[in-house]
Amino acid sequence: MKHKDNTKSKRNKSGHKSQEEAKLAIQQFVPLIKVECSPHLKPFLCSVFTPQCVSGRAQPPCRTLCEQARSGCGRLMNSLGSPWPEALKCESFTTESCEEVRMHSLSLKFRAMFSRG
């Protein structure tokens, strides 16, 4: 009797099955990072591929950060024949995560100020 494996491969929020796939996806952005088309591109990509955890939950990428990155780099990508990736469509991200991440960061800074002594 054969054992049937019913497990499905798991994907992260950006649609990659492995770190290797994610690494390859990030490679396409290296030229854009080098030309500094947007100061928001690097933080946005980090939030997609290595999300911050708040209260034990990975925070989804921030829509506003995505829009800022796309605004600075989208036209350049289009001119190079490479549209903004569907997997990074800003409309699929929430603005709620922007506030949660910002508030968490402020909370940590506030605690750090008063824990020094």
Secondary structure by P-SEA (a helix, b strand, c coil): cbbbbcccccccccccccaaaaaaaaccaaaaaaaccccaaaaaaaaacbbbbcccccccccaaaaaaaaaacaaaaaaaccccccccccccccaaaaaaaaaaaaaaaaaaaaacc
